[in-house]
Amino acid sequence: MTRVDRRLPEEGREVAAPRSEVGYLELLRTNLAVRRLWYGAVASDLGDWFSTIAIYLLIEQLTGSPFALGLVFVTKMLPFALASPLAGLVADRVSRKRLMIVSDLARAVCALGLLLVREPGHVWLLYSLSALQMVAAAFFIPARSAAIPNITSQRELLTANALSASTWSALLAIGAALGGFVTEAIGIRGVFVLDSLTYLVSALFIYRTVIPQRTEKPEKGPLVSMAVRDVVLGWRYMRARPEVARIALTKATWSLGGGALVYMLALLGPVLAPAAPAVGIGWLYAIRGVGTGIGPIAARAYVPDRRFWPVMMGIGIATTGLLYTVVGAMSWTWWVLVPVVFAHTTSGANWVTSTVLLQERTEDRFRGRVFATEWLLITLADTTSILVASVLLERGVLGLRQGFFVFAGVQIVCGVLFLLTVARQEAREPTTCP
């Protein structure tokens, strides 16, 4: 077995481009740290999607309100956005391994707390626990994203990110598809218990993983003031490196229209399967997962040259909008799954390629803050998009079909603007790694 050098590169030294990427099976076979982190992700992500479908169904049963459903999305995003700057500071200054374990344990407790939500008057508790769960996730996700370069070589980095994105997508497909049936079989509360157990499994695998890391020396002082200062430093870092800032905007640009489109899939599910709404919602999110899983694999296989990725990203954002226009125009039968799967193939490709570029362009000591800032932008864009859509639908300003047309149009405009700004600037300024 070939020994892989996983030492962190010296700052300021240009990292040579790898000759070739390792395969998925080779990565899992030879890299124990990646394999264990992957096992944990499989467990927790699968449980997450079971639970997500159960929550959507529960809020529908308790309220029947599009706005109440929209608030579920918001309470899963806005707290994440607000916690992200502090999470980035912590991810760069403490053990990322310990941070992920604590986050998993906190999420396990929140999942069990959902068992207390039993009537409309308890909806506030559902929102509160969802918010706390996402605060914990805000610390987990930047830590995991920042840790991947710490446990991989240059030849493994793209494959590890593609594997992570494809696994998330596959588990979305499997978890959402099965989630509807599992919810019908064991009940909403049984799903919440199962979700809690998956977080414990994830924490166990991470506990057994070795993750080397450079950490900044902790400083004394109020944590909030340090967080604010570090946010400013993070923004200054990105301002001084436009090649990092541009790529950090990619996912947020997609979310300006895409957030509302994904939210409206939860409203479309009961239309497709009125007798079993959980199954209808599950299949729509499952096919979304299939698409986001195909995207990274296709990008890795057919667009290996990083110089073409920014143009691909802009085209992908606009293509998602075009395909959701088709969703709005066609009859709402199970054939609607076809444009949905292709719409999210492009989004999956955008996700993994933008993540790889950020990891390669950012110094390790700033990587946690950059990813936290990226998540802040994503969740703010998602929250805005979903809130606007849910209010318009709740007040009857738009019907569901009209909603798909309007936000698909927003998506197309965002894609065109990305091509005219970010992609054009990337073509003018070739970028090397730090």
C-alpha positions in Angstrom: 0.0 0.0 0.0 1.4 3.4 -1.0 1.9 5.7 1.9 0.3 9.1 1.5 1.8 12.2 3.0 -1.0 14.1 4.9 1.2 16.8 6.4 -0.2 20.3 6.2 1.5 22.4 3.5 3.7 25.2 4.6 1.9 28.5 4.3 2.9 30.7 1.5 4.2 27.7 -0.6 2.4 27.0 -3.8 0.9 23.5 -3.9 1.5 21.7 -7.1 -1.5 20.4 -8.9 -2.0 16.7 -8.5 -1.3 14.4 -11.4 -4.5 12.3 -10.9 -7.2 11.7 -8.4 -7.6 8.5 -6.5 -10.8 6.5 -6.9 -13.6 6.4 -4.4 -13.0 2.8 -3.3 -9.3 3.3 -3.1 -9.8 6.3 -0.9 -12.0 4.4 1.5 -9.7 1.4 1.5 -6.5 3.2 2.2 -7.5 6.3 4.2 -8.8 5.2 7.7 -9.6 8.7 8.8 -11.8 9.4 5.8 -13.4 6.0 6.1 -14.5 6.6 9.7 -15.7 10.1 9.0 -17.7 8.7 6.1 -19.3 6.0 8.3 -20.4 8.6 10.8 -21.9 10.8 8.0 -23.8 7.8 6.6 -25.4 7.2 10.0 -26.4 10.8 10.9 -27.4 11.9 7.4 -29.7 9.0 7.0 -31.4 9.7 10.3 -31.7 13.4 9.5 -33.7 12.8 6.3 -36.0 10.3 8.1 -36.6 13.0 10.7 -37.0 15.8 8.2 -39.9 14.1 6.4 -41.5 13.4 9.8 -41.2 17.0 10.8 -42.8 18.2 7.6 -45.7 15.8 8.0 -46.1 16.8 11.7 -46.3 20.5 11.0 -48.8 19.8 8.2 -51.0 17.7 10.6 -50.8 20.3 13.4 -51.3 23.5 11.4 -52.0 23.0 7.6 -50.3 26.4 7.0 -47.8 27.1 4.2 -46.3 29.8 6.4 -45.9 27.5 9.3 -44.1 25.0 7.1 -41.9 27.8 5.8 -41.0 28.7 9.4 -39.7 25.2 9.8 -37.2 25.8 7.0 -36.4 29.2 8.5 -35.8 27.9 12.0 -33.5 25.3 10.5 -31.5 28.0 8.6 -31.5 31.4 10.4 -30.0 30.1 13.7 -27.4 28.3 11.6 -26.6 31.6 9.9 -26.3 33.6 13.1 -24.1 30.9 14.8 -21.8 30.4 11.8 -19.4 33.3 12.5 -18.8 32.0 16.0 -18.6 28.5 14.7 -15.8 29.5 12.3 -13.8 31.0 15.1 -14.2 27.9 17.2 -13.4 25.5 14.3 -10.0 27.3 13.8 -9.1 27.4 17.5 -10.2 24.2 19.1 -10.0 20.5 18.2 -12.3 20.0 15.2 -12.7 16.4 16.3 -14.0 17.3 19.7 -16.2 20.0 18.3 -17.9 17.5 16.0 -18.5 15.0 18.8 -20.0 17.6 21.1 -22.2 18.8 18.2 -23.5 15.3 17.6 -24.3 14.7 21.2 -26.2 18.0 21.4 -28.2 17.1 18.3 -29.1 13.7 19.7 -30.7 15.4 22.7 -32.6 17.9 20.5 -34.0 15.0 18.4 -35.3 13.3 21.5 -36.9 16.5 22.6 -39.2 16.5 19.6 -41.1 13.7 21.3 -42.7 16.4 23.4 -44.4 18.0 20.4 -48.0 16.6 20.4 -50.5 19.4 19.7 -50.7 22.8 17.9 -49.8 24.6 21.1 -46.5 22.8 21.1 -45.4 24.0 17.7 -43.2 26.7 19.4 -41.2 23.8 20.9 -40.7 22.2 17.5 -39.3 25.5 16.2 -37.1 26.0 19.3 -35.6 22.5 19.2 -35.0 22.7 15.4 -33.2 26.0 16.0 -31.0 24.5 18.7 -30.3 21.5 16.5 -29.1 23.7 13.7 -26.9 25.8 16.0 -25.1 22.5 16.9 -24.9 21.8 13.1 -23.5 25.2 12.5 -20.5 24.1 14.6 -20.3 20.6 13.1 -20.4 21.4 9.4 -17.5 24.0 9.1 -15.4 21.7 11.4 -16.0 18.8 9.1 -15.4 20.8 5.9 -12.2 22.3 7.3 -11.0 18.8 8.5 -11.2 17.1 5.1 -8.0 18.7 3.8 -6.3 17.8 7.2 -6.8 14.1 6.6 -6.3 13.9 2.8 -3.4 14.4 0.3 -3.7 16.6 -2.8 -4.6 13.5 -4.8 -7.4 12.6 -2.4 -9.0 16.0 -1.9 -11.3 16.2 -4.8 -12.4 12.6 -4.5 -13.0 13.1 -0.7 -15.3 16.1 -1.4 -17.0 14.4 -4.3 -17.6 11.3 -2.0 -18.9 13.5 0.8 -21.3 15.3 -1.5 -22.4 12.2 -3.3 -23.0 10.4 -0.1 -25.1 13.2 1.3 -27.1 13.1 -1.9 -27.5 9.3 -1.9 -28.6 9.4 1.7 -31.0 12.2 0.9 -32.5 10.0 -1.9 -32.6 6.8 0.3 -33.6 8.6 3.5 -36.3 10.7 1.9 -37.7 7.9 -0.1 -37.7 5.5 2.9 -38.5 8.2 5.3 -42.1 8.5 4.1 -42.6 4.7 4.4 -40.8 4.5 7.7 -42.9 7.4 9.1 -46.0 5.6 8.0 -44.7 2.3 9.6 -43.3 3.3 13.0 -44.8 6.7 13.4 -43.4 10.2 13.7 -42.1 9.7 17.2 -40.4 6.5 16.4 -38.5 8.4 13.7 -37.3 11.0 16.2 -35.9 8.2 18.4 -34.1 6.7 15.4 -32.6 10.0 14.4 -31.2 10.5 17.9 -29.5 7.1 17.8 -27.8 7.9 14.5 -26.1 11.0 16.0 -24.6 8.8 18.7 -23.3 6.4 16.1 -21.7 9.3 14.2 -20.0 10.6 17.4 -18.6 7.1 18.1 -16.9 7.0 14.6 -15.5 10.5 14.9 -14.2 9.7 18.4 -12.1 6.9 16.8 -10.7 9.2 14.0 -7.3 10.9 14.1 -7.5 14.4 12.7 -4.3 16.5 12.5 -4.8 20.2 12.7 -3.1 23.5 13.2 -5.0 25.6 15.7 -4.5 29.2 16.7 -3.6 29.8 20.4 -6.8 30.7 22.3 -7.0 34.2 23.5 -8.5 35.6 26.8 -11.5 37.8 26.6 -15.2 37.8 26.0 -16.1 35.2 23.4 -18.6 37.3 21.6 -16.2 40.2 21.1 -13.6 37.8 19.8 -16.2 36.3 17.5 -17.0 39.8 16.1 -13.3 40.6 15.7 -12.7 37.3 13.9 -15.7 37.9 11.6 -14.1 41.2 10.7 -10.8 39.4 10.1 -12.5 36.8 8.0 -14.1 39.4 5.9 -10.8 41.2 5.5 -9.2 38.0 4.5 -11.8 37.5 1.8 -11.6 41.1 0.7 -7.8 40.8 0.3 -8.3 37.6 -1.7 -11.1 38.2 -4.3 -10.5 34.7 -5.7 -11.7 33.3 -2.3 -14.6 35.7 -2.0 -16.0 35.1 -5.4 -16.2 31.3 -4.9 -17.7 31.8 -1.4 -20.7 33.5 -3.1 -21.5 30.5 -5.4 -23.8 28.5 -3.2 -25.6 31.6 -1.9 -26.3 32.8 -5.4 -28.0 29.4 -6.1 -30.0 29.7 -2.9 -31.6 33.1 -3.8 -34.1 31.3 -6.0 -33.3 27.7 -5.1 -34.3 28.0 -1.4 -37.9 28.7 -2.3 -38.0 26.0 -5.0 -36.8 23.3 -2.5 -39.3 24.5 0.1 -42.2 24.3 -2.4 -41.3 20.6 -3.1 -42.7 20.0 0.4 -46.0 21.6 -0.6 -46.1 19.7 -3.9 -45.7 16.3 -2.2 -49.3 16.1 -0.9 -50.5 17.1 -4.4 -48.8 14.1 -5.9 -49.9 11.6 -3.2 -52.9 13.0 -1.3 -53.6 9.6 0.4 -50.0 9.4 1.7 -48.5 12.9 1.8 -45.3 11.7 3.6 -44.6 9.4 0.7 -45.2 12.1 -1.9 -42.8 14.5 0.0 -40.3 11.7 0.5 -40.1 10.8 -3.2 -39.7 14.5 -4.3 -36.8 15.0 -1.9 -35.4 11.5 -2.8 -35.2 12.4 -6.5 -33.6 15.7 -5.5 -31.0 13.6 -3.7 -30.4 11.4 -6.8 -29.7 14.5 -8.8 -27.3 16.1 -6.3 -25.5 12.7 -6.2 -25.1 12.5 -10.0 -23.8 16.0 -10.3 -20.5 15.7 -8.4 -19.7 12.4 -10.1 -20.4 13.9 -13.6 -18.3 17.0 -12.8 -15.4 15.0 -11.6 -15.5 12.7 -14.7 -16.3 15.2 -17.5 -15.1 18.6 -16.3 -11.8 17.8 -14.5 -10.1 21.1 -15.5 -10.7 23.7 -12.7 -10.5 26.6 -15.2 -13.9 25.7 -16.6 -15.7 25.3 -13.2 -16.8 28.9 -12.7 -18.5 28.9 -16.1 -20.1 25.5 -15.3 -21.4 27.0 -12.0 -23.1 29.9 -13.7 -24.7 27.7 -16.4 -25.8 25.2 -13.6 -27.6 27.9 -11.6 -29.5 29.1 -14.7 -30.3 25.5 -15.8 -31.8 24.8 -12.4 -34.2 27.7 -13.0 -35.1 26.5 -16.5 -35.9 23.0 -15.3 -38.1 24.3 -12.5 -40.0 26.4 -15.1 -40.8 23.0 -16.6 -42.0 21.8 -13.2 -44.4 24.7 -13.1 -45.7 24.2 -16.6 -46.3 20.5 -16.7 -49.2 18.4 -15.3 -48.4 17.4 -11.7 -48.1 13.7 -12.0 -45.1 11.5 -11.0 -43.5 12.6 -14.3 -42.6 15.8 -12.4 -39.7 13.8 -10.9 -37.8 14.0 -14.2 -37.1 17.7 -14.4 -36.5 17.8 -10.6 -33.7 15.2 -10.8 -31.9 17.1 -13.6 -32.4 20.5 -11.8 -30.5 19.2 -8.8 -27.8 17.4 -10.9 -26.4 20.9 -11.7 -26.7 22.1 -8.1 -24.8 19.0 -6.9 -22.0 19.7 -9.3 -21.8 23.4 -8.2 -21.7 22.4 -4.5 -18.7 20.1 -4.7 -16.6 22.1 -7.2 -17.1 25.4 -5.2 -16.2 23.5 -2.0 -13.0 22.2 -3.5 -11.9 25.6 -4.8 -12.5 27.2 -1.4 -10.5 24.5 0.3 -7.6 24.8 -2.1 -7.5 28.6 -2.1 -7.8 29.2 1.7 -5.0 28.8 4.2 -5.7 26.2 6.9 -5.7 28.7 9.8 -8.5 30.7 8.1 -10.4 27.8 6.5 -13.0 27.4 9.3 -13.9 31.0 9.2 -14.2 31.1 5.5 -16.5 28.1 5.5 -18.5 29.5 8.3 -18.9 32.8 6.3 -19.9 30.8 3.3 -22.6 29.1 5.3 -23.7 32.4 6.7 -24.3 33.7 3.2 -26.1 30.5 2.1 -28.5 30.4 5.0 -29.3 34.1 4.8 -30.1 33.7 1.1 -32.2 30.6 1.8 -34.0 32.2 4.6 -34.9 35.3 2.6 -36.1 33.2 -0.4 -38.2 30.9 1.7 -39.8 33.6 3.9 -40.8 35.6 0.8 -42.3 32.5 -0.9 -44.1 31.3 2.2 -45.7 34.7 2.9 -46.8 35.1 -0.8 -48.3 31.6 -0.7 -50.0 32.1 2.7 -51.7 35.3 1.6 -52.8 33.9 -1.7 -50.7 36.4 -3.8 -49.2 33.4 -5.6 -50.5 29.9 -6.1 -48.1 27.0 -5.9 -47.7 26.8 -9.7 -47.1 30.5 -10.0 -44.6 30.2 -7.2 -42.5 27.8 -9.2 -42.5 30.1 -12.2 -41.5 33.2 -10.2 -38.7 31.7 -8.3 -37.4 29.7 -11.3 -37.2 33.1 -13.0 -35.1 34.4 -10.1 -32.8 31.4 -10.4 -32.3 32.1 -14.1 -31.4 35.7 -13.5 -29.0 34.7 -10.8 -27.2 32.3 -13.1 -26.8 34.9 -15.9 -25.5 37.5 -13.4 -23.0 34.9 -12.1 -21.7 34.3 -15.6 -21.3 38.0 -16.3 -19.5 38.8 -13.1 -17.8 35.9 -11.3 -17.1 33.6 -14.2 -15.8 36.5 -16.3 -13.5 37.7 -13.5 -12.2 34.1 -13.0 -11.3 33.9 -16.7 -9.3 37.2 -16.4 -7.4 36.2 -13.2 -5.9 32.7 -13.1 -5.6 31.6 -9.5 -3.0 29.4 -7.7 -3.4 27.8 -4.3 -2.0 29.6 -1.2 
